[in-house]
Amino acid sequence: MSNKNLTIDLHPRLDDQGRTFYVGKLEFPGNINTTDGVTFLVFTAESGAEQLQICKLDDKKGKK
């Protein structure tokens, strides 16, 4: 996916009961500023292309 979001690839795993969960890791020498809020987008519909995307909160107050 092409965008300005921070993208983390996710890898499927199975728990003890056979249910799928996803693991993703990110390491970088910095901080994520969440002062104005953040949005977490999780994409799991396409097998092999699972992603977590982190972006700033889209402030739609007053917009319709």
DRENPALO-431039 format. One line per field, with one value per residue: residue number from 1; chain; x, y, z of N, C-alpha, C, CB in turn. Coordinates in steps of 0.1 Angstrom, whole numbers. Glycine has a CB too. Example, Ala and Ser with C-alpha at 12.3 -4.5 7.8 and 13.67 -1.06 7.14 Angstrom:
// DRENPALO-431039
num <- (1_2)
cadena <- (A_A)
n.px <- (132_128)
n.py <- (-57_-22)
n.pz <- (78_71)
ca.px <- (123_137)
ca.py <- (-45_-11)
ca.pz <- (78_71)
c.px <- (132_129)
c.py <- (-33_0)
c.pz <- (78_79)
cb.px <- (113_141)
cb.py <- (-45_-6)
cb.pz <- (90_57)
***
This chain:
// DRENPALO-431039
num <- (1_2_3_4_5_6_7_8_9_10_11_12_13_14_15_16_17_18_19_20_21_22_23_24_25_26_27_28_29_30_31_32_33_34_35_36_37_38_39_40_41_42_43_44_45_46_47_48_49_50_51_52_53_54_55_56_57_58_59_60_61_62_63_64)
cadena <- (A_A_A_A_A_A_A_A_A_A_A_A_A_A_A_A_A_A_A_A_A_A_A_A_A_A_A_A_A_A_A_A_A_A_A_A_A_A_A_A_A_A_A_A_A_A_A_A_A_A_A_A_A_A_A_A_A_A_A_A_A_A_A_A)
n.px <- (8_6_13_14_15_29_41_38_47_27_27_12_2_-6_-26_-28_-53_-57_-65_-60_-36_-18_16_38_67_86_114_131_151_135_105_69_47_18_2_-20_-36_-39_-44_-50_-47_-57_-50_-61_-73_-62_-44_-10_-4_-7_-10_-2_-10_0_-12_-16_-43_-73_-88_-121_-140_-168_-170_-188)
n.py <- (-12_22_50_77_66_51_19_-14_-47_-76_-108_-139_-161_-190_-195_-215_-226_-228_-205_-176_-151_-120_-108_-81_-62_-33_-13_16_46_67_86_83_107_112_132_146_125_92_69_35_13_-18_-44_-74_-89_-99_-126_-130_-104_-89_-61_-35_-2_30_62_98_111_117_145_151_168_187_184_169)
n.pz <- (0_-8_8_33_58_88_83_92_87_92_107_106_133_152_181_212_209_182_170_149_153_150_145_147_143_153_152_159_162_177_184_186_182_199_208_195_190_175_147_142_117_106_84_72_54_30_24_33_29_52_73_97_100_111_118_120_138_121_121_121_131_129_102_75)
ca.px <- (0_14_8_24_14_39_36_44_42_23_29_2_6_-17_-25_-30_-66_-58_-70_-49_-33_-7_27_46_77_91_124_137_156_126_92_57_39_4_-5_-32_-42_-34_-53_-44_-54_-52_-54_-58_-81_-54_-33_4_-2_-12_-3_-7_-6_-2_-12_-22_-58_-79_-98_-132_-150_-175_-171_-197)
ca.py <- (0_34_61_83_60_42_6_-26_-60_-85_-122_-147_-171_-197_-197_-228_-231_-228_-192_-168_-137_-114_-102_-72_-55_-21_-7_28_55_78_86_86_118_109_143_149_112_84_59_22_6_-32_-50_-88_-97_-105_-135_-127_-89_-83_-49_-25_11_40_75_108_111_125_153_154_175_198_180_158)
ca.pz <- (0_-10_16_42_71_92_80_99_82_103_104_113_142_158_195_216_205_168_165_143_157_141_152_139_151_148_160_153_173_177_192_179_189_200_214_189_187_164_142_139_106_105_72_73_44_19_30_29_28_64_77_106_97_121_112_129_139_111_129_112_139_122_88_73)
c.px <- (9_7_18_23_26_34_44_38_38_24_20_8_-7_-15_-28_-43_-68_-63_-58_-48_-21_3_35_55_82_102_130_141_147_114_81_49_24_-4_-18_-40_-36_-45_-45_-53_-48_-58_-50_-66_-74_-43_-20_7_-7_-4_-10_-1_-9_-2_-18_-37_-64_-91_-109_-143_-155_-176_-181_-196)
c.py <- (12_45_67_77_52_28_-5_-38_-69_-99_-131_-158_-178_-198_-212_-235_-230_-215_-183_-155_-132_-107_-93_-65_-43_-16_5_37_68_77_88_95_115_120_146_136_105_74_47_16_-8_-38_-65_-96_-104_-113_-132_-112_-82_-72_-42_-12_21_54_85_107_121_133_158_162_186_195_169_154)
c.pz <- (0_-3_25_56_75_91_86_93_94_98_112_121_147_173_199_212_190_161_159_150_149_150_142_148_145_157_153_165_173_185_182_187_188_206_208_185_176_160_139_129_105_93_72_63_34_25_24_28_41_69_89_101_108_115_122_128_129_118_119_119_130_107_86_58)
cb.px <- (-10_16_-5_21_2_43_36_43_52_8_44_-8_15_-19_-35_-29_-77_-66_-77_-52_-30_-13_37_37_89_80_135_127_171_122_92_49_43_2_4_-30_-57_-21_-60_-42_-53_-56_-48_-62_-91_-49_-37_6_-9_-13_-1_-2_-12_8_-20_-16_-63_-85_-92_-138_-144_-167_-157_-212)
cb.py <- (0_37_57_98_51_45_4_-25_-66_-82_-126_-154_-166_-211_-188_-229_-223_-239_-184_-166_-137_-104_-113_-62_-65_-10_-18_35_58_82_97_72_132_96_155_157_114_76_65_13_14_-40_-44_-93_-87_-95_-150_-133_-84_-94_-39_-28_16_38_76_122_114_117_165_142_180_211_176_163)
cb.pz <- (12_-25_24_43_71_107_64_115_73_106_107_103_154_152_202_231_212_163_175_128_173_131_158_131_155_146_163_143_171_163_202_176_184_207_213_176_185_168_129_152_93_118_59_87_38_9_28_15_16_76_65_121_83_133_99_126_153_99_135_105_152_124_83_75)
***
